Structures are given as C-alpha cells and as structure tokens.
Amino acid sequence: MTDTTDRAGELADLAARFPALHAPQRWAWGGIDAQFSAELPPDGLITNIHLVGFSQGQVVLCRDARGHWFLPGGTREEAESIESCLARELREEAGAGLAGPPVWLGAHRCVTDSPVPYRPWQPHPEKAWLWGWAEVTVDSAPTNPADGEQVVEVRAMPPAEAGRLLTRGREAWWGELIALAVESRSNHS
C-alpha cells in the first residue's frame, strides 16, 4: 500500500467516525459554503485559526456578552503568521498562552458568496478556517480589544460539557470537533 493510499484511508476513516464535522456546511451568517477535511490547506488560504485549548485535561471555552460560548480564535491580520495569530487570539479572548505546540486537526475549506473579501488582504472567494488543539495556561483576563468579541467569562470544563455548550442551538459538528481533539490529544500522550 502506498503512503497516498494509507492517507486516503485515514481521511475516509475520520470522515466516517465524525460525519457531522465532515458534512458540507452552509454558514448563512457569512454566506459561506464550508467542508471540513483533515488535509491541511496551504498557508495562503488560511484566514481564521481556532483552538481547542486544554488546561489540565479540561477544554477552555469563552463566553461573550450575548451568552454565546465559543473556542478561542479568530481572523488573521495582514501578513500575520499562523503562530502569531494563535498567540494573539488566545490572549485576547481567553487570557491564555500556549503551554505546548499546537496540533492541527484540519480545516474547513470555504467559499463565500460575498463579492469582496472580509478583509482586503484575504484570499477570495476561497479561504480556510484552521482548527487545532494545544495545551494552554489561562493566566490572565482576556484583553478584549475594542474590535473583537467582548468576553465576559473564560471557563475550563470537561470535554463533554464543552461539546454540549458549543452545540446548544447550533450544528452537531462542534461536539465532534471536541471529540476529535480529545482523541488526537490522547494519541499524542
């Protein structure tokens, strides 16, 4: 069996075990069609980076002023590296820093209906949202910049609870993303 055949089998297995995560998505809020793959996109397509942060085995979630729970992460700035974006977003939204290197799970490859990119320097109409996990340390309050989400609570919780909070009123794939991160983390121990 070749490496390509092995990788194709791994990707098919992941899609079968996490079907909601791998299903085509329509993100109406952004006019975006998206589909997850464990195959990582080229750096130039990545516009957003999000992390399942683990603190002592628990998942770190953020809650904004609207009561919306989310994983820390966000949009890359012009010419910003993936690593710099991740560090900045963790500090801004969770008051956290990396305690270990990130492990990339995959990305949603996206195509937007919008006639212009979200930010002028972003690729358009195709882009990618990168998802990963890492060990983190929550050691301060979120910095809450004026142009970002206003985080009112950061909480570390068991992965099952994090999955429930993320899927409440939303797509089931959020819970599968948490489960994939937990599985990947246990495989890296």
C-alpha positions as CSV (number, residue, x, y, z in Angstrom):
1,M,0.0,0.0,0.0
2,T,1.4,3.5,-0.8
3,D,1.5,6.4,1.5
4,T,-1.2,8.2,-0.6
5,T,-3.5,5.2,-0.3
6,D,-2.8,5.0,3.5
7,R,-3.6,8.7,3.9
8,A,-6.8,8.4,1.8
9,G,-7.9,5.5,4.1
10,E,-7.1,7.6,7.2
11,L,-9.2,10.5,5.9
12,A,-12.1,8.3,4.9
13,D,-12.0,6.7,8.4
14,L,-12.1,10.1,10.1
15,A,-15.0,11.2,7.9
16,A,-16.9,8.0,8.8
17,R,-16.3,8.5,12.5
18,F,-17.1,12.2,12.5
19,P,-19.8,12.6,9.9
20,A,-21.3,15.8,11.1
21,L,-17.9,17.5,11.2
22,H,-17.1,16.4,7.6
23,A,-20.6,17.1,6.1
24,P,-21.0,20.1,3.8
25,Q,-22.0,23.2,5.8
26,R,-23.8,26.4,4.9
27,W,-22.8,29.2,7.3
28,A,-25.6,31.6,6.4
29,W,-24.2,34.3,8.7
30,G,-21.3,34.7,6.4
31,G,-22.7,33.5,3.1
32,I,-20.2,30.6,3.3
33,D,-20.2,27.1,2.0
34,A,-17.7,25.0,4.0
35,Q,-16.5,21.5,4.3
36,F,-14.0,20.1,6.9
37,S,-11.0,17.9,5.9
38,A,-8.1,16.7,8.0
39,E,-6.0,17.5,4.9
40,L,-4.4,20.9,5.8
41,P,-4.7,23.7,3.3
42,P,-1.9,25.9,2.1
43,D,-0.9,28.7,4.4
44,G,-2.1,31.4,2.0
45,L,-5.7,30.2,2.2
46,I,-5.9,30.3,6.0
47,T,-7.9,33.3,7.2
48,N,-9.1,32.1,10.6
49,I,-7.5,30.0,13.3
50,H,-9.3,28.4,16.2
51,L,-8.1,26.2,19.0
52,V,-9.5,23.6,21.4
53,G,-7.3,24.6,24.3
54,F,-6.7,22.0,27.1
55,S,-5.9,23.1,30.6
56,Q,-5.3,20.2,32.9
57,G,-7.4,18.0,30.7
58,Q,-10.3,20.4,30.5
59,V,-11.4,22.4,27.5
60,V,-11.2,26.2,27.7
61,L,-14.3,28.0,26.4
62,C,-15.1,31.7,26.2
63,R,-18.5,33.3,26.6
64,D,-19.3,36.7,25.1
65,A,-21.7,39.4,26.4
66,R,-24.5,37.8,24.3
67,G,-24.2,34.5,26.2
68,H,-22.6,32.7,23.2
69,W,-19.9,30.1,24.1
70,F,-17.0,29.7,21.6
71,L,-13.5,28.4,21.2
72,P,-10.8,31.0,21.2
73,G,-9.5,32.1,17.8
74,G,-10.2,34.5,15.0
75,T,-9.1,36.2,11.9
76,R,-5.5,36.6,10.8
77,E,-4.2,40.1,10.4
78,E,-2.4,41.2,7.2
79,A,1.0,39.3,6.9
80,E,0.4,37.6,10.3
81,S,1.8,34.1,10.8
82,I,-0.4,31.3,12.0
83,E,1.6,31.1,15.2
84,S,1.3,34.8,15.9
85,C,-2.4,34.9,15.2
86,L,-3.0,31.9,17.5
87,A,-1.0,33.5,20.4
88,R,-2.7,36.9,19.9
89,E,-6.2,35.4,19.8
90,L,-5.6,33.2,22.9
91,R,-4.5,36.2,24.8
92,E,-7.3,38.5,23.6
93,E,-10.2,36.0,24.1
94,A,-9.1,33.6,26.8
95,G,-6.3,35.4,28.7
96,A,-4.3,32.3,27.9
97,G,-0.9,31.3,26.4
98,L,0.3,28.2,24.8
99,A,1.9,25.6,27.1
100,G,2.8,23.3,24.2
101,P,2.9,23.3,20.4
102,P,-0.5,23.3,18.6
103,V,-1.6,20.1,16.8
104,W,-3.6,20.9,13.6
105,L,-6.7,18.7,13.2
106,G,-7.8,20.0,9.8
107,A,-9.6,22.9,8.3
108,H,-13.0,24.0,6.8
109,R,-12.3,24.8,3.2
110,C,-14.7,27.7,2.5
111,V,-16.2,29.5,-0.5
112,T,-18.0,32.8,0.2
113,D,-20.9,34.4,-1.7
114,S,-19.7,37.8,-0.8
115,P,-18.5,39.9,-3.7
116,V,-15.5,41.2,-1.7
117,P,-13.2,39.6,0.9
118,Y,-13.9,40.1,4.6
119,R,-10.6,41.9,4.9
120,P,-8.8,43.4,1.8
121,W,-5.7,41.2,2.1
122,Q,-7.6,37.9,2.4
123,P,-7.9,35.3,-0.4
124,H,-11.2,35.5,-2.1
125,P,-13.7,33.7,-2.7
126,E,-11.9,30.6,-1.4
127,K,-10.4,30.6,2.1
128,A,-9.9,28.2,5.0
129,W,-10.5,28.1,8.8
130,L,-7.8,26.1,10.6
131,W,-8.7,24.0,13.7
132,G,-6.3,22.6,16.2
133,W,-5.7,21.8,19.8
134,A,-2.9,22.6,22.3
135,E,-2.2,22.6,26.0
136,V,-2.8,26.1,27.3
137,T,-2.3,28.1,30.5
138,V,-5.0,30.6,31.5
139,D,-3.0,33.1,33.4
140,S,-4.8,36.5,33.0
141,A,-8.0,38.1,32.0
142,P,-8.9,38.4,28.3
143,T,-7.6,41.6,26.8
144,N,-10.9,42.2,25.0
145,P,-9.8,44.6,22.2
146,A,-12.5,47.0,21.0
147,D,-12.7,45.4,17.6
148,G,-13.1,41.8,19.0
149,E,-15.6,39.8,20.9
150,Q,-16.2,41.1,24.4
151,V,-15.5,38.1,26.6
152,V,-17.2,38.1,29.9
153,E,-16.2,34.6,31.1
154,V,-13.5,32.0,30.5
155,R,-14.1,28.6,31.9
156,A,-12.2,25.2,31.7
157,M,-14.7,22.4,31.7
158,P,-14.9,18.6,30.9
159,P,-14.8,18.0,27.1
160,A,-18.4,16.6,27.1
161,E,-19.7,19.7,28.8
162,A,-17.8,21.9,26.3
163,G,-19.3,19.9,23.4
164,R,-22.8,20.4,24.8
165,L,-22.3,24.1,25.2
166,L,-20.9,24.5,21.7
167,T,-23.7,22.6,20.1
168,R,-26.6,24.1,22.0
169,G,-28.7,25.7,19.3
170,R,-26.0,25.0,16.7
171,E,-24.7,22.3,14.4
172,A,-23.7,18.9,15.8
173,W,-20.3,19.2,14.3
174,W,-19.0,21.3,17.2
175,G,-19.3,18.3,19.5
176,E,-17.5,16.1,17.0
177,L,-14.7,18.7,16.7
178,I,-14.2,18.5,20.5
179,A,-14.2,14.7,20.4
180,L,-11.7,14.7,17.6
181,A,-9.4,17.0,19.6
182,V,-9.7,14.7,22.7
183,E,-8.9,11.7,20.5
184,S,-5.9,13.4,18.9
185,R,-4.6,14.5,22.3
186,S,-4.8,11.0,23.7
187,N,-2.9,9.7,20.7
188,H,-0.2,12.3,21.3
189,S,0.3,11.3,25.0
